[in-house]
Amino acid sequence: MQNNLVDNTREALKKPKKKRKWLRRIVKFFVFCTVAVFLLAIGVFAYYAKDLPSPAKLNSRQVIESTKIFDRTGDHLLYEIHGEEKRTQISFADMGDVIKAATISAEDQSFYQHHGIYFKSILRAAIYDLMGRHLGQGGSTITQQLIKQTVLTNEKTFERKVKEVILALELEQRFSKDQILEMYLNQIPYGSNAYGVQAAAQTFFGKNAKDLSLPEAALIASLPQAPTYYSPYGSNTDDLKTRQEYVLDQMAKLGYITSQEASNAKQTDIISEIRPFQENIQAPHFVMYVKELLPEHKFLLDTFGAIITIKI
């Protein structure tokens, strides 16, 4: 009887030791996996980073802009010549606070808090890729979107995603948030050949970006997610209005506007205020004459692009 009691006591003492042994093995395994993943990530980043262009030159690169023909005063625009991209670059100060707030609310609500990427979104995308499933909600930051629009392509490959992450992190180190937002707002497509917020404001509402009202800014900020689908000239204007109201709600949620201001803006029949799609040309005889002269100055146009402004 006494021997059985001693044996049972010994066995009871051994069990915690066995549990602690297995626990140590599990901890070691997870530590090993963490270190291995970390080293693998460093290796992958180093491999792809060596051939990447430097984002330091992003704001100094030559961007295609429209060639504008003005009257002799230089204040009245007669015609704007452009190819696939109708664009007018403007400074951050000339964009207006309302379109900046609307864009952040629509595209990247933590823009001023993150460091260029959302780690959760990247991890989620990686898991979906491993599972062979398509991730419909990308979760890209404004910084990542800028990289895709200016440096990389939109192809959905692992290599491109790694490069995007590397460049986004580097871009955040080299430029301020305001500089990144300025480049983004001057670059992104809004549909109808309008690239950049100034071209979008002029195309859809006939005004400068800084003069946009709250309902107008919310509508323009709604377009980059799907410029073709949400086109004000297309058949999905009901969905465009729904997205515009979502942007207004997000602006109120983030404190850019009040709930009452959002409610008032929703009451505006903003779709009816969209300018009809048309090729606006004034003083056509003069404009056509100038256009005929442009091929003779092709070298200047190729060299300076949209910097040239012609006054007649």
N, C-alpha and C positions, 0 to 999 in steps of 0.2 A: 504493500500500500504506500509506504513511504517512498520506495523507489519510483513508483509511478508518478508520484507528486513531483519528485525531483526532475524526472524526465520531461514532464509536461511544462515545468517552469523553464527548463532549458530551451525547449522548442518555442515557447512564447517569447523568450528573449532573442531568439534567432530571427523571428519574423520581422521585427522593426529593422534589423540590420539588412535583411534581404530587400525590404522596401526602399531603404535609403540607398542601397546599391543600384537598384533599378532607376531610382530618381536621378542619381548622379549620371547614369548612362544617358538618360533622356535629355538632361540639361546639356551634357557634352555634345550630344547629337545636334541639338538645336543651335548651340554656339558654333559648331563646325559648319552647319548649313548657312548660318548668317554670315560668317566670315567668307565662306566660299562664294555666296551670292554677291557679297560686297566686292570681292576681288574680281569676280567675273564681270560685274558692272563696270568697274574701273578699266578692265581690259577692253571691253566692248567700246566704251567711250573713247579710250585712247586710240583704238584702231580706226574709228570713224572720224575722230576729230582732226587727224593729221592732214586730211585732204580738203577740209571745209574752208570756204571763203571767210574772210574776216568780217563780222558784222559791224566793225568800227567804221567802215566806209559807207554804211547804209544811208546815212542822212546826207552824204556828199555825192551820191551817185546821180547821174543824169536821168531824170524822169521825163517820160514823154508827156508833153502838154499840148493843148490846142494852140493853133496859130490864130491870133485875133486881129481883125481888121476894124480899126476905129475911124471916126471922123477926125477932122483936123484938130479938134479940141482935145482929143484923147480921152474924153469922158463918155462918149456915146458909142457903144458897140454896134457895128453894122453887121458883122458876120463872124462866125467862129468855124474855122476849118479844122477838122479832126478826122482821124481814122477810126479804128475800133475803140480807142480810148479817148473820151472827151474829159479832159482834166484841167483844172486850174489850181495850182498849189497856193495855199495861204498860210499865214503864220498861226501859231497857237492862239494868240490874242484875238485874231480876227475870226475865230471859229464860233465864239459865243459859248457861254457856260451851259446853256440849256441842251445843246446837241452833245456836248461832252458828257453831261450827266445821263442823258437818254441812252447814249452808246454804251456807257459802263453798265447801266441798269439792264440793258438788253443782252450784252455780250459777255461781260466779265465783272460780276458784282464785287469781287474781292481784288480788283485790279491793283489798288493801292496798298494791299496787304501782302500779296504773294511775291515770290521771287522769280516769276516767269513761267512756272508750271504748277499744275495740280498733281501732287504725287498720287492721290487716291484715284484720279481719272486715268493716269498712266498705268497704274497697277490693274485697274479694272479692264482697261483696253488690252493689256498683256494677257490677262486671264481669258478674256473672250477670244483673243487670237489663238491661244493654246487649245481652246475648246472648239475652234473652227467656226465660231459664230461672229456675225457682223455686229459691231457696236454702233447703233444708230445715233446715240447722243455722245458726241465727241468730247465735250468738256474742255475744249482748247481755250487757253487764255488769249487775251488780245495780243500779247507778245508772240505767242505761237502762231496766231493767225497772220501777224505781220511777217513773220519769217516765211510762212507758206506762200504769201503773196509776192514777196520780193526776192527771196533767195532760192527756195525749193519749189518743188512741184506738189500737186495735190494727190499724187499716187499713194495708195494705201499699202505701203510695205513696211516691214520691220526696220529696214535700213533707213528709210526716210523719216520714220518716227524718232529713231535714235538721234539722227542729225538735227531734227527739229528741236529736241530737248536740249542738246548741247548748245545750239546757237541761241535758243531762248534764254538759257542761263547766262551765257556770255553777254548777250544784248542787255540784259538787266544790270550787269556789272558796269557796262560802258556808258549807258545813257540813263537819264532821269526818267521817272514815270511820265512826266509831262512831255518829254521829247518823244518817247515811244508812242504815246497817244496821238501826238501831232503827226508823226509819220504814218500811223495807222489810218487816221482820218483823211489824210491826203492820198492814200493808196488804194483803199478797198473799193470793190465794185458795188454799185447800187442798182445796176440794171439800166437798160435803155442807153447803153454806151457811156453812162455817167460813172466816172471813177473819181473818188474823193468827194468829201462832203460839200465842197463849194459847187462843183458841177451838179451834184444831186439837188442842192437847194435851188439852183438856177433852172435846172431841167424841170423839176416837178412843181415849183412854186414861184419861179421867176424872181427870186430875191437872193441876197447874200446869206451865207450860213449864219453869220452873227445876228441876222434880223429874223431868224425863224421863230415862230411862236411855239408854245409848248406842244399843242396838238401836231403841228407840222414836224417838229424835231422828233417827237415820238414815232411818227410814221416813217420818217427817213431812217431812224435808228432800227426800225423793224426789218428793213430790206436786206441787209447783208447776209442774214441767215440763209435766205433762198431768193436771190434777186429775180430770177425768172418766174418762180412760182408766185411770189408776192408782188409782182409788177403791178403798179397802179393802172396800167393800160391792158392788163390781162383779165382773165375771167374769175380770178380768185380774190376779188376785192373784199368779200365778206370775211375771208380768213385774214386778209391784211388788216382790216379794221379790228378783228379780234386780237391779233398780235399787238397792234398799236395800243389797245387798252391794257394788255398784259404789261407792256413796257411802262405805261403810266402807273400801274399798280406797283411795279417794282421800284419806280422812282419815289413813290410815296413811302414804300416800305423802307427804303434806304435813307429817307430823310431829305431828299433833294427838293421835294415839294410836299405840300400837305395833302391829306385825303380829299379835302374839299376842292383843291386845285385839280387833282386828278379826276374827280367826278365832273367838274365843270368842263375839263378838256374833252372828256368822253362824249359830251353832248354835242360837240362840234361835228358837223357833217364834213369831215376832213376829205373824204374821197371826192366830193363835189368841187373841192377847191383845187384839185390837181389841174395843172395846165394841160390843155389838149396837146397831144403829140404832134409836133409840126416842125418843119425846117424853117426857122425864122431867119429871114434875110431882108435887110433894108438897103436902100440905094443900090439895087441889083446891078445897074450898069457899071457903076464904079467898082463894085465888088468883083464882078466878072472880069473886069479889066485887070484888077490887081491879081486875081487868081491866074490869069494868063501870063503875068510877069513872073510868078513864083518859080516855074521850072528853070528860068534863066539864072535863078539864084539858088539852085539846088544845093550847092556846096555849103552855103550859109545855113540853109534849113537843116541839112544833115548834121552840121556842126553844132548849131545852137538850138535847133528845135523850137520849142514853144517860147523860148526867151524872146524871139523876134515878135515885135508888135508893129503893125503897119498902120500909119495914119494917112488919110487922104483928105 
